[in-house]
Amino acid sequence: MGNIRSERGLHEIIDRAQLILTSWQAFVEEHPETQLHPLLLSISDEVTDLMAAFYLEASEMAVDHSPASGLATGMKMVKKNQMM
């Protein structure tokens, strides 16, 4: 898992990662121009997946570091177009 300096630091990273991820999706990935270009959409999907992986990894570290918090338990990142 590596060294964790503080639980507060992890929660700050998780919060910022979520903010950036949702901003990316709203302002870039879902932009009509991105949707029109298959190459841009493909790259955008990869960026989203990498950011989501970072977010989930940091969340898992927080859970392992502080099991009583329940943060990210059973959490899954789902893109808007994949939601039921």
Contacts in CASP RR format, 6 or more apart in sequence:
PFRMAT RR
TARGET T0000
AUTHOR 0000-0000-0000
METHOD contacts of the structure
MODEL  1
MGNIRSERGLHEIIDRAQLILTSWQAFVEEHPETQLHPLLLSISDEVTDL
MAAFYLEASEMAVDHSPASGLATGMKMVKKNQMM
1 61 0 8 1.000
1 64 0 8 1.000
1 65 0 8 1.000
4 10 0 8 1.000
4 61 0 8 1.000
4 65 0 8 1.000
7 62 0 8 1.000
7 65 0 8 1.000
7 66 0 8 1.000
7 69 0 8 1.000
10 58 0 8 1.000
10 61 0 8 1.000
10 62 0 8 1.000
10 65 0 8 1.000
11 62 0 8 1.000
11 71 0 8 1.000
13 58 0 8 1.000
14 55 0 8 1.000
14 58 0 8 1.000
14 59 0 8 1.000
14 62 0 8 1.000
14 71 0 8 1.000
14 72 0 8 1.000
17 51 0 8 1.000
17 54 0 8 1.000
17 55 0 8 1.000
17 58 0 8 1.000
18 55 0 8 1.000
20 51 0 8 1.000
21 48 0 8 1.000
21 51 0 8 1.000
21 52 0 8 1.000
21 55 0 8 1.000
21 77 0 8 1.000
24 47 0 8 1.000
24 48 0 8 1.000
24 51 0 8 1.000
25 48 0 8 1.000
25 79 0 8 1.000
25 80 0 8 1.000
28 34 0 8 1.000
28 44 0 8 1.000
29 41 0 8 1.000
29 44 0 8 1.000
29 45 0 8 1.000
29 47 0 8 1.000
29 48 0 8 1.000
30 80 0 8 1.000
33 40 0 8 1.000
34 40 0 8 1.000
34 41 0 8 1.000
34 44 0 8 1.000
35 41 0 8 1.000
48 79 0 8 1.000
52 77 0 8 1.000
55 77 0 8 1.000
56 72 0 8 1.000
56 75 0 8 1.000
56 77 0 8 1.000
59 71 0 8 1.000
59 72 0 8 1.000
59 75 0 8 1.000
60 72 0 8 1.000
62 69 0 8 1.000
62 71 0 8 1.000
62 72 0 8 1.000
63 69 0 8 1.000
63 70 0 8 1.000
63 71 0 8 1.000
63 72 0 8 1.000
63 73 0 8 1.000
END
